[in-house]
Amino acid sequence: MQIPFMAVVALVVIAAVFLVFDRWRRGAFVFGSAALLAALLRAILPSSRVGLLEVRGRFADVVAMSLAGVAILWLATSIDPLGTD
C-alpha cells in the first residue's frame, strides 16, 4: 500500500489548489510541509512501508527532502509579500 506516498501527494495537491487561487505563500508553505513530511516518513518507516518515497538510500532521501522542504519554507516566509497573500 502506498499510504505514506498518498499522504504526501494529497498535500501537494492542496498546495496546487492554493497556487491556482493565487495564494502562492500558502501553497509554498504547504508544499514545503509536504517535503518535510516525506522526509519524516522516509526516516521513521521501514523500507517495506515507504513505497514510492524510497528513491535512493535512506540517508540521501531524508537529507534531500529535508533540505528542499526547509528551503521552500524559508522562501515562503522570507519573501516580502508586496501586497499579496
HTML snippet that shows the backbone in 3Dmol.js (N, CA, C, O; Angstrom):
<script src="https://3Dmol.org/build/3Dmol-min.js"></script>
<div id="view" style="width:600px;height:400px;position:relative"></div>
<script>
const pdb = `
ATOM      1  N   MET A   1       0.832  -1.181   0.000  1.00  0.00           N
ATOM      2  CA  MET A   1       0.000   0.000   0.000  1.00  0.00           C
ATOM      3  C   MET A   1       0.880   1.248   0.000  1.00  0.00           C
ATOM      4  O   MET A   1       1.958   1.263   0.593  1.00  0.00           O
ATOM      5  N   GLN A   2       0.420   2.253  -0.647  1.00  0.00           N
ATOM      6  CA  GLN A   2       1.177   3.495  -0.814  1.00  0.00           C
ATOM      7  C   GLN A   2       0.628   4.616   0.069  1.00  0.00           C
ATOM      8  O   GLN A   2       0.604   5.769  -0.361  1.00  0.00           O
ATOM      9  N   ILE A   3       0.195   4.313   1.270  1.00  0.00           N
ATOM     10  CA  ILE A   3      -0.423   5.327   2.135  1.00  0.00           C
ATOM     11  C   ILE A   3       0.525   6.488   2.442  1.00  0.00           C
ATOM     12  O   ILE A   3       0.098   7.638   2.342  1.00  0.00           O
ATOM     13  N   PRO A   4       1.797   6.247   2.812  1.00  0.00           N
ATOM     14  CA  PRO A   4       2.690   7.392   3.061  1.00  0.00           C
ATOM     15  C   PRO A   4       2.854   8.280   1.827  1.00  0.00           C
ATOM     16  O   PRO A   4       2.823   9.506   1.926  1.00  0.00           O
ATOM     17  N   PHE A   5       3.025   7.655   0.678  1.00  0.00           N
ATOM     18  CA  PHE A   5       3.176   8.407  -0.565  1.00  0.00           C
ATOM     19  C   PHE A   5       1.912   9.204  -0.879  1.00  0.00           C
ATOM     20  O   PHE A   5       1.989  10.364  -1.284  1.00  0.00           O
ATOM     21  N   MET A   6       0.756   8.582  -0.692  1.00  0.00           N
ATOM     22  CA  MET A   6      -0.504   9.265  -0.989  1.00  0.00           C
ATOM     23  C   MET A   6      -0.756  10.433  -0.036  1.00  0.00           C
ATOM     24  O   MET A   6      -1.374  11.424  -0.427  1.00  0.00           O
ATOM     25  N   ALA A   7      -0.287  10.330   1.202  1.00  0.00           N
ATOM     26  CA  ALA A   7      -0.420  11.453   2.140  1.00  0.00           C
ATOM     27  C   ALA A   7       0.379  12.649   1.643  1.00  0.00           C
ATOM     28  O   ALA A   7      -0.084  13.787   1.712  1.00  0.00           O
ATOM     29  N   VAL A   8       1.580  12.386   1.143  1.00  0.00           N
ATOM     30  CA  VAL A   8       2.419  13.463   0.613  1.00  0.00           C
ATOM     31  C   VAL A   8       1.789  14.037  -0.655  1.00  0.00           C
ATOM     32  O   VAL A   8       1.761  15.253  -0.839  1.00  0.00           O
ATOM     33  N   VAL A   9       1.289  13.175  -1.518  1.00  0.00           N
ATOM     34  CA  VAL A   9       0.638  13.634  -2.750  1.00  0.00           C
ATOM     35  C   VAL A   9      -0.590  14.485  -2.421  1.00  0.00           C
ATOM     36  O   VAL A   9      -0.848  15.482  -3.096  1.00  0.00           O
ATOM     37  N   ALA A  10      -1.342  14.105  -1.401  1.00  0.00           N
ATOM     38  CA  ALA A  10      -2.514  14.896  -1.009  1.00  0.00           C
ATOM     39  C   ALA A  10      -2.106  16.311  -0.617  1.00  0.00           C
ATOM     40  O   ALA A  10      -2.782  17.272  -0.983  1.00  0.00           O
ATOM     41  N   LEU A  11      -1.013  16.451   0.121  1.00  0.00           N
ATOM     42  CA  LEU A  11      -0.539  17.790   0.483  1.00  0.00           C
ATOM     43  C   LEU A  11      -0.081  18.572  -0.743  1.00  0.00           C
ATOM     44  O   LEU A  11      -0.308  19.779  -0.831  1.00  0.00           O
ATOM     45  N   VAL A  12       0.554  17.899  -1.678  1.00  0.00           N
ATOM     46  CA  VAL A  12       0.996  18.577  -2.905  1.00  0.00           C
ATOM     47  C   VAL A  12      -0.218  19.058  -3.703  1.00  0.00           C
ATOM     48  O   VAL A  12      -0.188  20.149  -4.272  1.00  0.00           O
ATOM     49  N   VAL A  13      -1.270  18.265  -3.749  1.00  0.00           N
ATOM     50  CA  VAL A  13      -2.494  18.676  -4.445  1.00  0.00           C
ATOM     51  C   VAL A  13      -3.120  19.888  -3.751  1.00  0.00           C
ATOM     52  O   VAL A  13      -3.574  20.820  -4.416  1.00  0.00           O
ATOM     53  N   ILE A  14      -3.144  19.875  -2.431  1.00  0.00           N
ATOM     54  CA  ILE A  14      -3.663  21.030  -1.684  1.00  0.00           C
ATOM     55  C   ILE A  14      -2.831  22.270  -1.994  1.00  0.00           C
ATOM     56  O   ILE A  14      -3.377  23.358  -2.176  1.00  0.00           O
ATOM     57  N   ALA A  15      -1.512  22.106  -2.055  1.00  0.00           N
ATOM     58  CA  ALA A  15      -0.635  23.232  -2.397  1.00  0.00           C
ATOM     59  C   ALA A  15      -0.957  23.753  -3.795  1.00  0.00           C
ATOM     60  O   ALA A  15      -0.986  24.963  -4.016  1.00  0.00           O
ATOM     61  N   ALA A  16      -1.198  22.845  -4.733  1.00  0.00           N
ATOM     62  CA  ALA A  16      -1.522  23.259  -6.099  1.00  0.00           C
ATOM     63  C   ALA A  16      -2.835  24.035  -6.144  1.00  0.00           C
ATOM     64  O   ALA A  16      -2.962  24.997  -6.901  1.00  0.00           O
ATOM     65  N   VAL A  17      -3.807  23.624  -5.342  1.00  0.00           N
ATOM     66  CA  VAL A  17      -5.086  24.346  -5.288  1.00  0.00           C
ATOM     67  C   VAL A  17      -4.858  25.768  -4.785  1.00  0.00           C
ATOM     68  O   VAL A  17      -5.418  26.717  -5.335  1.00  0.00           O
ATOM     69  N   PHE A  18      -4.041  25.920  -3.746  1.00  0.00           N
ATOM     70  CA  PHE A  18      -3.724  27.267  -3.263  1.00  0.00           C
ATOM     71  C   PHE A  18      -3.072  28.097  -4.368  1.00  0.00           C
ATOM     72  O   PHE A  18      -3.397  29.272  -4.538  1.00  0.00           O
ATOM     73  N   LEU A  19      -2.160  27.493  -5.114  1.00  0.00           N
ATOM     74  CA  LEU A  19      -1.475  28.225  -6.181  1.00  0.00           C
ATOM     75  C   LEU A  19      -2.441  28.630  -7.290  1.00  0.00           C
ATOM     76  O   LEU A  19      -2.339  29.731  -7.830  1.00  0.00           O
ATOM     77  N   VAL A  20      -3.369  27.753  -7.627  1.00  0.00           N
ATOM     78  CA  VAL A  20      -4.351  28.061  -8.667  1.00  0.00           C
ATOM     79  C   VAL A  20      -5.189  29.273  -8.271  1.00  0.00           C
ATOM     80  O   VAL A  20      -5.556  30.088  -9.117  1.00  0.00           O
ATOM     81  N   PHE A  21      -5.485  29.383  -6.983  1.00  0.00           N
ATOM     82  CA  PHE A  21      -6.289  30.500  -6.497  1.00  0.00           C
ATOM     83  C   PHE A  21      -5.434  31.669  -6.027  1.00  0.00           C
ATOM     84  O   PHE A  21      -5.866  32.482  -5.210  1.00  0.00           O
ATOM     85  N   ASP A  22      -4.223  31.740  -6.549  1.00  0.00           N
ATOM     86  CA  ASP A  22      -3.326  32.879  -6.346  1.00  0.00           C
ATOM     87  C   ASP A  22      -2.927  33.090  -4.885  1.00  0.00           C
ATOM     88  O   ASP A  22      -2.752  34.227  -4.447  1.00  0.00           O
ATOM     89  N   ARG A  23      -2.788  32.029  -4.152  1.00  0.00           N
ATOM     90  CA  ARG A  23      -2.309  32.077  -2.767  1.00  0.00           C
ATOM     91  C   ARG A  23      -0.945  31.402  -2.725  1.00  0.00           C
ATOM     92  O   ARG A  23      -0.782  30.333  -2.136  1.00  0.00           O
ATOM     93  N   TRP A  24       0.043  32.052  -3.366  1.00  0.00           N
ATOM     94  CA  TRP A  24       1.350  31.426  -3.554  1.00  0.00           C
ATOM     95  C   TRP A  24       2.065  31.175  -2.233  1.00  0.00           C
ATOM     96  O   TRP A  24       2.746  30.160  -2.088  1.00  0.00           O
ATOM     97  N   ARG A  25       1.925  32.071  -1.274  1.00  0.00           N
ATOM     98  CA  ARG A  25       2.633  31.886   0.002  1.00  0.00           C
ATOM     99  C   ARG A  25       2.089  30.669   0.749  1.00  0.00           C
ATOM    100  O   ARG A  25       2.862  29.860   1.263  1.00  0.00           O
ATOM    101  N   ARG A  26       0.781  30.536   0.809  1.00  0.00           N
ATOM    102  CA  ARG A  26       0.176  29.369   1.464  1.00  0.00           C
ATOM    103  C   ARG A  26       0.508  28.094   0.698  1.00  0.00           C
ATOM    104  O   ARG A  26       0.808  27.064   1.302  1.00  0.00           O
ATOM    105  N   GLY A  27       0.453  28.161  -0.622  1.00  0.00           N
ATOM    106  CA  GLY A  27       0.793  26.997  -1.434  1.00  0.00           C
ATOM    107  C   GLY A  27       2.228  26.561  -1.231  1.00  0.00           C
ATOM    108  O   GLY A  27       2.507  25.369  -1.101  1.00  0.00           O
ATOM    109  N   ALA A  28       3.138  27.515  -1.204  1.00  0.00           N
ATOM    110  CA  ALA A  28       4.544  27.182  -0.975  1.00  0.00           C
ATOM    111  C   ALA A  28       4.746  26.607   0.418  1.00  0.00           C
ATOM    112  O   ALA A  28       5.540  25.684   0.599  1.00  0.00           O
ATOM    113  N   PHE A  29       4.035  27.145   1.403  1.00  0.00           N
ATOM    114  CA  PHE A  29       4.152  26.636   2.769  1.00  0.00           C
ATOM    115  C   PHE A  29       3.677  25.182   2.846  1.00  0.00           C
ATOM    116  O   PHE A  29       4.330  24.348   3.472  1.00  0.00           O
ATOM    117  N   VAL A  30       2.548  24.883   2.216  1.00  0.00           N
ATOM    118  CA  VAL A  30       2.025  23.513   2.228  1.00  0.00           C
ATOM    119  C   VAL A  30       2.955  22.588   1.440  1.00  0.00           C
ATOM    120  O   VAL A  30       3.174  21.446   1.844  1.00  0.00           O
ATOM    121  N   PHE A  31       3.501  23.067   0.324  1.00  0.00           N
ATOM    122  CA  PHE A  31       4.422  22.253  -0.472  1.00  0.00           C
ATOM    123  C   PHE A  31       5.692  21.937   0.317  1.00  0.00           C
ATOM    124  O   PHE A  31       6.162  20.799   0.308  1.00  0.00           O
ATOM    125  N   GLY A  32       6.245  22.935   0.997  1.00  0.00           N
ATOM    126  CA  GLY A  32       7.415  22.699   1.839  1.00  0.00           C
ATOM    127  C   GLY A  32       7.104  21.738   2.970  1.00  0.00           C
ATOM    128  O   GLY A  32       7.929  20.897   3.326  1.00  0.00           O
ATOM    129  N   SER A  33       5.917  21.865   3.529  1.00  0.00           N
ATOM    130  CA  SER A  33       5.494  20.941   4.583  1.00  0.00           C
ATOM    131  C   SER A  33       5.369  19.516   4.049  1.00  0.00           C
ATOM    132  O   SER A  33       5.685  18.556   4.752  1.00  0.00           O
ATOM    133  N   ALA A  34       4.913  19.380   2.817  1.00  0.00           N
ATOM    134  CA  ALA A  34       4.820  18.054   2.203  1.00  0.00           C
ATOM    135  C   ALA A  34       6.203  17.427   2.059  1.00  0.00           C
ATOM    136  O   ALA A  34       6.371  16.230   2.295  1.00  0.00           O
ATOM    137  N   ALA A  35       7.188  18.226   1.673  1.00  0.00           N
ATOM    138  CA  ALA A  35       8.553  17.709   1.554  1.00  0.00           C
ATOM    139  C   ALA A  35       9.091  17.277   2.913  1.00  0.00           C
ATOM    140  O   ALA A  35       9.760  16.249   3.020  1.00  0.00           O
ATOM    141  N   LEU A  36       8.802  18.057   3.949  1.00  0.00           N
ATOM    142  CA  LEU A  36       9.252  17.680   5.294  1.00  0.00           C
ATOM    143  C   LEU A  36       8.515  16.443   5.803  1.00  0.00           C
ATOM    144  O   LEU A  36       9.112  15.610   6.485  1.00  0.00           O
ATOM    145  N   LEU A  37       7.235  16.313   5.483  1.00  0.00           N
ATOM    146  CA  LEU A  37       6.501  15.102   5.850  1.00  0.00           C
ATOM    147  C   LEU A  37       7.102  13.889   5.148  1.00  0.00           C
ATOM    148  O   LEU A  37       7.262  12.831   5.757  1.00  0.00           O
ATOM    149  N   ALA A  38       7.434  14.041   3.873  1.00  0.00           N
ATOM    150  CA  ALA A  38       8.057  12.946   3.136  1.00  0.00           C
ATOM    151  C   ALA A  38       9.379  12.545   3.779  1.00  0.00           C
ATOM    152  O   ALA A  38       9.677  11.357   3.903  1.00  0.00           O
ATOM    153  N   ALA A  39      10.169  13.529   4.187  1.00  0.00           N
ATOM    154  CA  ALA A  39      11.442  13.235   4.851  1.00  0.00           C
ATOM    155  C   ALA A  39      11.208  12.509   6.170  1.00  0.00           C
ATOM    156  O   ALA A  39      11.909  11.546   6.482  1.00  0.00           O
ATOM    157  N   LEU A  40      10.234  12.962   6.938  1.00  0.00           N
ATOM    158  CA  LEU A  40       9.938  12.323   8.220  1.00  0.00           C
ATOM    159  C   LEU A  40       9.473  10.882   8.024  1.00  0.00           C
ATOM    160  O   LEU A  40       9.937   9.975   8.715  1.00  0.00           O
ATOM    161  N   LEU A  41       8.559  10.675   7.085  1.00  0.00           N
ATOM    162  CA  LEU A  41       8.071   9.323   6.822  1.00  0.00           C
ATOM    163  C   LEU A  41       9.192   8.414   6.337  1.00  0.00           C
ATOM    164  O   LEU A  41       9.268   7.249   6.727  1.00  0.00           O
ATOM    165  N   ARG A  42      10.056   8.947   5.492  1.00  0.00           N
ATOM    166  CA  ARG A  42      11.191   8.149   4.990  1.00  0.00           C
ATOM    167  C   ARG A  42      12.146   7.801   6.121  1.00  0.00           C
ATOM    168  O   ARG A  42      12.748   6.727   6.116  1.00  0.00           O
ATOM    169  N   ALA A  43      12.290   8.699   7.091  1.00  0.00           N
ATOM    170  CA  ALA A  43      13.217   8.467   8.197  1.00  0.00           C
ATOM    171  C   ALA A  43      12.690   7.436   9.189  1.00  0.00           C
ATOM    172  O   ALA A  43      13.466   6.649   9.731  1.00  0.00           O
ATOM    173  N   ILE A  44      11.375   7.430   9.436  1.00  0.00           N
ATOM    174  CA  ILE A  44      10.871   6.581  10.516  1.00  0.00           C
ATOM    175  C   ILE A  44      10.259   5.261  10.054  1.00  0.00           C
ATOM    176  O   ILE A  44      10.182   4.314  10.837  1.00  0.00           O
ATOM    177  N   LEU A  45       9.826   5.181   8.804  1.00  0.00           N
ATOM    178  CA  LEU A  45       9.194   3.947   8.339  1.00  0.00           C
ATOM    179  C   LEU A  45      10.224   2.999   7.728  1.00  0.00           C
ATOM    180  O   LEU A  45      11.212   3.448   7.146  1.00  0.00           O
ATOM    181  N   PRO A  46      10.000   1.698   7.855  1.00  0.00           N
ATOM    182  CA  PRO A  46      10.904   0.743   7.202  1.00  0.00           C
ATOM    183  C   PRO A  46      10.747   0.807   5.682  1.00  0.00           C
ATOM    184  O   PRO A  46       9.718   1.249   5.172  1.00  0.00           O
ATOM    185  N   SER A  47      11.764   0.369   4.980  1.00  0.00           N
ATOM    186  CA  SER A  47      11.752   0.438   3.510  1.00  0.00           C
ATOM    187  C   SER A  47      10.567  -0.296   2.900  1.00  0.00           C
ATOM    188  O   SER A  47      10.098   0.073   1.824  1.00  0.00           O
ATOM    189  N   SER A  48      10.084  -1.320   3.568  1.00  0.00           N
ATOM    190  CA  SER A  48       8.947  -2.076   3.037  1.00  0.00           C
ATOM    191  C   SER A  48       7.643  -1.283   3.085  1.00  0.00           C
ATOM    192  O   SER A  48       6.676  -1.660   2.422  1.00  0.00           O
ATOM    193  N   ARG A  49       7.592  -0.196   3.854  1.00  0.00           N
ATOM    194  CA  ARG A  49       6.363   0.579   4.019  1.00  0.00           C
ATOM    195  C   ARG A  49       6.361   1.920   3.297  1.00  0.00           C
ATOM    196  O   ARG A  49       5.294   2.504   3.111  1.00  0.00           O
ATOM    197  N   VAL A  50       7.528   2.431   2.879  1.00  0.00           N
ATOM    198  CA  VAL A  50       7.562   3.793   2.325  1.00  0.00           C
ATOM    199  C   VAL A  50       7.141   3.866   0.871  1.00  0.00           C
ATOM    200  O   VAL A  50       6.786   4.942   0.389  1.00  0.00           O
ATOM    201  N   GLY A  51       7.172   2.769   0.171  1.00  0.00           N
ATOM    202  CA  GLY A  51       6.726   2.750  -1.213  1.00  0.00           C
ATOM    203  C   GLY A  51       7.532   3.673  -2.110  1.00  0.00           C
ATOM    204  O   GLY A  51       8.761   3.604  -2.138  1.00  0.00           O
ATOM    205  N   LEU A  52       6.843   4.537  -2.842  1.00  0.00           N
ATOM    206  CA  LEU A  52       7.492   5.396  -3.825  1.00  0.00           C
ATOM    207  C   LEU A  52       8.285   6.548  -3.218  1.00  0.00           C
ATOM    208  O   LEU A  52       8.927   7.300  -3.952  1.00  0.00           O
ATOM    209  N   LEU A  53       8.255   6.704  -1.895  1.00  0.00           N
ATOM    210  CA  LEU A  53       9.105   7.714  -1.259  1.00  0.00           C
ATOM    211  C   LEU A  53      10.562   7.259  -1.220  1.00  0.00           C
ATOM    212  O   LEU A  53      11.461   8.064  -0.975  1.00  0.00           O
ATOM    213  N   GLU A  54      10.793   5.982  -1.459  1.00  0.00           N
ATOM    214  CA  GLU A  54      12.155   5.448  -1.472  1.00  0.00           C
ATOM    215  C   GLU A  54      12.744   5.624  -2.872  1.00  0.00           C
ATOM    216  O   GLU A  54      12.323   4.966  -3.824  1.00  0.00           O
ATOM    217  N   VAL A  55      13.715   6.514  -2.978  1.00  0.00           N
ATOM    218  CA  VAL A  55      14.342   6.776  -4.272  1.00  0.00           C
ATOM    219  C   VAL A  55      15.794   6.331  -4.250  1.00  0.00           C
ATOM    220  O   VAL A  55      16.250   5.611  -5.140  1.00  0.00           O
ATOM    221  N   ARG A  56      16.510   6.763  -3.232  1.00  0.00           N
ATOM    222  CA  ARG A  56      17.920   6.411  -3.059  1.00  0.00           C
ATOM    223  C   ARG A  56      18.042   5.695  -1.726  1.00  0.00           C
ATOM    224  O   ARG A  56      17.110   5.025  -1.281  1.00  0.00           O
ATOM    225  N   GLY A  57      19.177   5.840  -1.103  1.00  0.00           N
ATOM    226  CA  GLY A  57      19.330   5.322   0.249  1.00  0.00           C
ATOM    227  C   GLY A  57      18.555   6.186   1.230  1.00  0.00           C
ATOM    228  O   GLY A  57      18.212   7.330   0.930  1.00  0.00           O
ATOM    229  N   ARG A  58      18.284   5.632   2.401  1.00  0.00           N
ATOM    230  CA  ARG A  58      17.500   6.361   3.408  1.00  0.00           C
ATOM    231  C   ARG A  58      18.133   7.713   3.739  1.00  0.00           C
ATOM    232  O   ARG A  58      17.442   8.732   3.758  1.00  0.00           O
ATOM    233  N   PHE A  59      19.432   7.726   3.998  1.00  0.00           N
ATOM    234  CA  PHE A  59      20.107   8.970   4.382  1.00  0.00           C
ATOM    235  C   PHE A  59      19.987  10.025   3.282  1.00  0.00           C
ATOM    236  O   PHE A  59      19.655  11.177   3.562  1.00  0.00           O
ATOM    237  N   ALA A  60      20.253   9.641   2.046  1.00  0.00           N
ATOM    238  CA  ALA A  60      20.192  10.596   0.931  1.00  0.00           C
ATOM    239  C   ALA A  60      18.773  11.125   0.738  1.00  0.00           C
ATOM    240  O   ALA A  60      18.582  12.317   0.498  1.00  0.00           O
ATOM    241  N   ASP A  61      17.785  10.249   0.840  1.00  0.00           N
ATOM    242  CA  ASP A  61      16.392  10.680   0.689  1.00  0.00           C
ATOM    243  C   ASP A  61      15.992  11.673   1.771  1.00  0.00           C
ATOM    244  O   ASP A  61      15.387  12.706   1.483  1.00  0.00           O
ATOM    245  N   VAL A  62      16.332  11.354   3.017  1.00  0.00           N
ATOM    246  CA  VAL A  62      15.945  12.220   4.134  1.00  0.00           C
ATOM    247  C   VAL A  62      16.638  13.576   4.026  1.00  0.00           C
ATOM    248  O   VAL A  62      16.007  14.613   4.228  1.00  0.00           O
ATOM    249  N   VAL A  63      17.925  13.571   3.710  1.00  0.00           N
ATOM    250  CA  VAL A  63      18.660  14.837   3.596  1.00  0.00           C
ATOM    251  C   VAL A  63      18.111  15.679   2.444  1.00  0.00           C
ATOM    252  O   VAL A  63      17.875  16.875   2.613  1.00  0.00           O
ATOM    253  N   ALA A  64      17.907  15.070   1.285  1.00  0.00           N
ATOM    254  CA  ALA A  64      17.432  15.819   0.117  1.00  0.00           C
ATOM    255  C   ALA A  64      16.044  16.415   0.356  1.00  0.00           C
ATOM    256  O   ALA A  64      15.811  17.588   0.068  1.00  0.00           O
ATOM    257  N   MET A  65      15.126  15.603   0.883  1.00  0.00           N
ATOM    258  CA  MET A  65      13.768  16.109   1.105  1.00  0.00           C
ATOM    259  C   MET A  65      13.724  17.135   2.234  1.00  0.00           C
ATOM    260  O   MET A  65      12.947  18.088   2.179  1.00  0.00           O
ATOM    261  N   SER A  66      14.552  16.943   3.251  1.00  0.00           N
ATOM    262  CA  SER A  66      14.602  17.920   4.351  1.00  0.00           C
ATOM    263  C   SER A  66      15.136  19.258   3.870  1.00  0.00           C
ATOM    264  O   SER A  66      14.577  20.307   4.190  1.00  0.00           O
ATOM    265  N   LEU A  67      16.216  19.222   3.103  1.00  0.00           N
ATOM    266  CA  LEU A  67      16.783  20.469   2.580  1.00  0.00           C
ATOM    267  C   LEU A  67      15.793  21.183   1.662  1.00  0.00           C
ATOM    268  O   LEU A  67      15.635  22.401   1.737  1.00  0.00           O
ATOM    269  N   ALA A  68      15.133  20.425   0.802  1.00  0.00           N
ATOM    270  CA  ALA A  68      14.144  21.030  -0.096  1.00  0.00           C
ATOM    271  C   ALA A  68      12.991  21.640   0.700  1.00  0.00           C
ATOM    272  O   ALA A  68      12.571  22.763   0.420  1.00  0.00           O
ATOM    273  N   GLY A  69      12.483  20.914   1.681  1.00  0.00           N
ATOM    274  CA  GLY A  69      11.379  21.416   2.491  1.00  0.00           C
ATOM    275  C   GLY A  69      11.737  22.667   3.265  1.00  0.00           C
ATOM    276  O   GLY A  69      10.966  23.626   3.299  1.00  0.00           O
ATOM    277  N   VAL A  70      12.913  22.661   3.892  1.00  0.00           N
ATOM    278  CA  VAL A  70      13.349  23.830   4.659  1.00  0.00           C
ATOM    279  C   VAL A  70      13.568  25.023   3.733  1.00  0.00           C
ATOM    280  O   VAL A  70      13.195  26.145   4.073  1.00  0.00           O
ATOM    281  N   ALA A  71      14.167  24.791   2.570  1.00  0.00           N
ATOM    282  CA  ALA A  71      14.407  25.888   1.628  1.00  0.00           C
ATOM    283  C   ALA A  71      13.092  26.498   1.144  1.00  0.00           C
ATOM    284  O   ALA A  71      12.969  27.720   1.063  1.00  0.00           O
ATOM    285  N   ILE A  72      12.120  25.665   0.827  1.00  0.00           N
ATOM    286  CA  ILE A  72      10.826  26.165   0.355  1.00  0.00           C
ATOM    287  C   ILE A  72      10.113  26.932   1.464  1.00  0.00           C
ATOM    288  O   ILE A  72       9.551  27.999   1.219  1.00  0.00           O
ATOM    289  N   LEU A  73      10.133  26.394   2.678  1.00  0.00           N
ATOM    290  CA  LEU A  73       9.504  27.100   3.801  1.00  0.00           C
ATOM    291  C   LEU A  73      10.201  28.425   4.075  1.00  0.00           C
ATOM    292  O   LEU A  73       9.545  29.426   4.361  1.00  0.00           O
ATOM    293  N   TRP A  74      11.518  28.434   3.988  1.00  0.00           N
ATOM    294  CA  TRP A  74      12.261  29.679   4.207  1.00  0.00           C
ATOM    295  C   TRP A  74      11.888  30.720   3.149  1.00  0.00           C
ATOM    296  O   TRP A  74      11.658  31.886   3.471  1.00  0.00           O
ATOM    297  N   LEU A  75      11.830  30.294   1.892  1.00  0.00           N
ATOM    298  CA  LEU A  75      11.439  31.227   0.830  1.00  0.00           C
ATOM    299  C   LEU A  75      10.013  31.734   1.025  1.00  0.00           C
ATOM    300  O   LEU A  75       9.741  32.920   0.837  1.00  0.00           O
ATOM    301  N   ALA A  76       9.113  30.844   1.398  1.00  0.00           N
ATOM    302  CA  ALA A  76       7.710  31.236   1.572  1.00  0.00           C
ATOM    303  C   ALA A  76       7.541  32.252   2.694  1.00  0.00           C
ATOM    304  O   ALA A  76       6.660  33.111   2.631  1.00  0.00           O
ATOM    305  N   THR A  77       8.372  32.158   3.708  1.00  0.00           N
ATOM    306  CA  THR A  77       8.212  33.069   4.844  1.00  0.00           C
ATOM    307  C   THR A  77       9.095  34.305   4.752  1.00  0.00           C
ATOM    308  O   THR A  77       8.833  35.292   5.439  1.00  0.00           O
ATOM    309  N   SER A  78      10.127  34.278   3.926  1.00  0.00           N
ATOM    310  CA  SER A  78      11.069  35.399   3.921  1.00  0.00           C
ATOM    311  C   SER A  78      10.850  36.406   2.795  1.00  0.00           C
ATOM    312  O   SER A  78      11.304  37.545   2.904  1.00  0.00           O
ATOM    313  N   ILE A  79      10.179  36.026   1.737  1.00  0.00           N
ATOM    314  CA  ILE A  79       9.962  36.947   0.621  1.00  0.00           C
ATOM    315  C   ILE A  79       8.889  37.963   1.004  1.00  0.00           C
ATOM    316  O   ILE A  79       7.835  37.604   1.529  1.00  0.00           O
ATOM    317  N   ASP A  80       9.172  39.226   0.734  1.00  0.00           N
ATOM    318  CA  ASP A  80       8.228  40.301   1.040  1.00  0.00           C
ATOM    319  C   ASP A  80       6.940  40.083   0.250  1.00  0.00           C
ATOM    320  O   ASP A  80       6.992  39.887  -0.964  1.00  0.00           O
ATOM    321  N   PRO A  81       5.797  40.115   0.908  1.00  0.00           N
ATOM    322  CA  PRO A  81       4.545  39.811   0.223  1.00  0.00           C
ATOM    323  C   PRO A  81       4.131  40.830  -0.830  1.00  0.00           C
ATOM    324  O   PRO A  81       3.405  40.473  -1.757  1.00  0.00           O
ATOM    325  N   LEU A  82       4.561  42.080  -0.725  1.00  0.00           N
ATOM    326  CA  LEU A  82       4.214  43.117  -1.704  1.00  0.00           C
ATOM    327  C   LEU A  82       2.715  43.201  -1.951  1.00  0.00           C
ATOM    328  O   LEU A  82       2.273  43.354  -3.090  1.00  0.00           O
ATOM    329  N   GLY A  83       1.947  43.102  -0.894  1.00  0.00           N
ATOM    330  CA  GLY A  83       0.505  43.231  -1.026  1.00  0.00           C
ATOM    331  C   GLY A  83      -0.206  41.963  -1.417  1.00  0.00           C
ATOM    332  O   GLY A  83      -1.426  41.973  -1.584  1.00  0.00           O
ATOM    333  N   THR A  84       0.518  40.864  -1.570  1.00  0.00           N
ATOM    334  CA  THR A  84      -0.138  39.595  -1.884  1.00  0.00           C
ATOM    335  C   THR A  84      -0.231  38.770  -0.624  1.00  0.00           C
ATOM    336  O   THR A  84       0.369  39.095   0.401  1.00  0.00           O
ATOM    337  N   ASP A  85      -0.992  37.698  -0.715  1.00  0.00           N
ATOM    338  CA  ASP A  85      -1.175  36.819   0.442  1.00  0.00           C
ATOM    339  C   ASP A  85      -0.366  35.568   0.278  1.00  0.00           C
ATOM    340  O   ASP A  85      -0.388  34.700   1.151  1.00  0.00           O
TER     341      ASP A  85
END
`;
const viewer = $3Dmol.createViewer("view");
viewer.addModel(pdb, "pdb");
viewer.setStyle({}, {cartoon: {color: "spectrum"}});
viewer.zoomTo();
viewer.render();
</script>
